[in-house]
Amino acid sequence: MVLRVGPSWGVYPAPGVVFGGPPKNRVGGTPTRTREPRMLPESSHTRHYRLIRLHPPENAFKMYDSKNSMADYDLIVVGGGPAGYVGAIRAGQLGKKVACVEMDRAGGTCLNWGCIPTKSLLKNAEVYQMMAHHAGDFGLTVEGLKFDWEKVIGRSRKVADKLAGGIEMLFKKNKIDYIRGEASVVKPGVVEVTDKDGKKSELTGAKMLIATGVVSREMPGFPFNGKSVIGSKQAMVLSAQPKDIVIIGAGAIGIEFAYFFNAFGTKVTVVEMLPNILPVEDTEVSVALEKSLTKQGIRLLTGTKVDKAETTNKGVRLTVSGKTQETIEAEIALVAIGVSPLMPQGLKLETDPKGWIKTDDNYETSVKGIYGAGDIIGPPWLAHVASYEAIQAVEGMFAGKKPKKVSVFPGCTYCQPQVASVGLTERAAKEKGLKFKVGKFPFLASGKALAVGESEGFVKLLFGEKHGEVIGAHIIGADATEMIAELGLAITLEATHEELISTIHAHPTLSEAIHEAAEQSQGHAIHI
């Protein structure tokens, strides 16, 4: 039972009574983390505590102030992707009347044409590759192994459709009006929606959240044609498996598709202008992945630029230069060089030089009452970041909270071996002039990794030299994308190598490699 005396009262320790521990003090003598006091159970020990008045922000219990008190909605969300639908649901949970306008289907690009269906395709590729190349390692003999391309693609579409339907149910649960159509922001508080039949309707709202997302960026002079020159959306619904494909761009999207097509036997060439694939990742991880993918049969041309790209009767022809100068011909070119903002029609909002909507610390745009969240406000263009931003924006609008901007977030690539990271790379730490220690542990020395046949890769951790806090974490190997959450939490809480070492990791697990890497940073890992 918890002692509660009204909504703005709490139990705090009386003078001389300490609980919860002191705040950590690591940056210039100023506390960088405080631990919130906890409500204590009633017992004979409550005599050691006193009741004090807590003072909430002035606007914590105030309704919004709108010039248009007759608005249809408290909030209109334009876009139904990971920012839009999450923001809409959070506003609904806060008791607000909400409309979400989406021109495709609930879930946006991520759920329908990105994160979710591609992971389905990649799982298909992983299973097929394991059966084709590693069944013998497990004492299995597979004869006549085949795949059905149509069913491979069809499974991913079924998964996406099921989840999109689930979001539509969540809209109903939270009493959100889900409106299919293209939105145009006529003026602050007014949105015009054009449905698939061209019929127009008008919505009014006290506040508006723009979450329209992005589209694949075309390569200058080499536009998408939906057949031989495609973006990621077309790549996941190809009616037939291509004999060969050239992928321009070796970021997460390019590498994931390279792994997928290669696993099923397509001849894959990847062209990347920068020195390494996955350029935003730690260089040591990128190099390790290059070796692995090359061994799998993928041709990687790093430090190489496309001088000329053209379509032919048979597909495409690229002239490239760099480490090598050659002409590459393929059935299909997948362009994965980034994304462009998908701006809503109508009212013009202030953007940065690259076209992303500018927002302030409250996620409000240059127009009062109109907010932005997700990919449309700029990098890192990740679904989990978009959802975080939307919740921060909505809670700032309606819950009296001070929104937070994104500072710590994981990045993941779902090829095999997987890659996941959070915080600073070793390269970035050096550029900042930081003093740090590195701890590494290879999965080759992990009992669980050997037992499940996944001994490729390693865990690499960076710790600040002065305080020992985690400043960066990088994993390449099986289930890296599942393991990274622990390290994101560690950075958020400013955990040190001592705290990671003091946390017992179950045996046998792949996550023991995190514990061992922390130990190794101090020179006393047990198993290497």
Secondary structure as GFF3:
##gff-version 3
##sequence-region A 1 528
A	DSSP	beta_strand	9	13	.	.	.	ID=ss1
A	DSSP	beta_strand	24	27	.	.	.	ID=ss2
A	DSSP	beta_strand	30	33	.	.	.	ID=ss3
A	DSSP	three_ten_helix	44	48	.	.	.	ID=ss4
A	DSSP	beta_strand	49	53	.	.	.	ID=ss5
A	DSSP	beta_strand	73	78	.	.	.	ID=ss6
A	DSSP	alpha_helix	84	93	.	.	.	ID=ss7
A	DSSP	beta_strand	98	102	.	.	.	ID=ss8
A	DSSP	alpha_helix	108	113	.	.	.	ID=ss9
A	DSSP	alpha_helix	115	133	.	.	.	ID=ss10
A	DSSP	three_ten_helix	135	138	.	.	.	ID=ss11
A	DSSP	alpha_helix	149	173	.	.	.	ID=ss12
A	DSSP	beta_strand	176	180	.	.	.	ID=ss13
A	DSSP	beta_strand	182	187	.	.	.	ID=ss14
A	DSSP	beta_strand	190	194	.	.	.	ID=ss15
A	DSSP	beta_strand	200	210	.	.	.	ID=ss16
A	DSSP	beta_strand	214	216	.	.	.	ID=ss17
A	DSSP	beta_strand	229	230	.	.	.	ID=ss18
A	DSSP	alpha_helix	232	235	.	.	.	ID=ss19
A	DSSP	beta_strand	244	248	.	.	.	ID=ss20
A	DSSP	alpha_helix	252	263	.	.	.	ID=ss21
A	DSSP	beta_strand	267	271	.	.	.	ID=ss22
A	DSSP	alpha_helix	283	296	.	.	.	ID=ss23
A	DSSP	beta_strand	299	301	.	.	.	ID=ss24
A	DSSP	beta_strand	305	311	.	.	.	ID=ss25
A	DSSP	beta_strand	316	321	.	.	.	ID=ss26
A	DSSP	beta_strand	326	330	.	.	.	ID=ss27
A	DSSP	beta_strand	332	335	.	.	.	ID=ss28
A	DSSP	beta_strand	339	341	.	.	.	ID=ss29
A	DSSP	beta_strand	345	346	.	.	.	ID=ss30
A	DSSP	beta_strand	370	372	.	.	.	ID=ss31
A	DSSP	three_ten_helix	375	377	.	.	.	ID=ss32
A	DSSP	alpha_helix	383	398	.	.	.	ID=ss33
A	DSSP	beta_strand	410	413	.	.	.	ID=ss34
A	DSSP	beta_strand	418	423	.	.	.	ID=ss35
A	DSSP	alpha_helix	426	431	.	.	.	ID=ss36
A	DSSP	beta_strand	436	442	.	.	.	ID=ss37
A	DSSP	three_ten_helix	443	445	.	.	.	ID=ss38
A	DSSP	alpha_helix	447	451	.	.	.	ID=ss39
A	DSSP	beta_strand	458	464	.	.	.	ID=ss40
A	DSSP	beta_strand	470	477	.	.	.	ID=ss41
A	DSSP	alpha_helix	480	492	.	.	.	ID=ss42
A	DSSP	alpha_helix	497	502	.	.	.	ID=ss43
A	DSSP	alpha_helix	512	521	.	.	.	ID=ss44
###
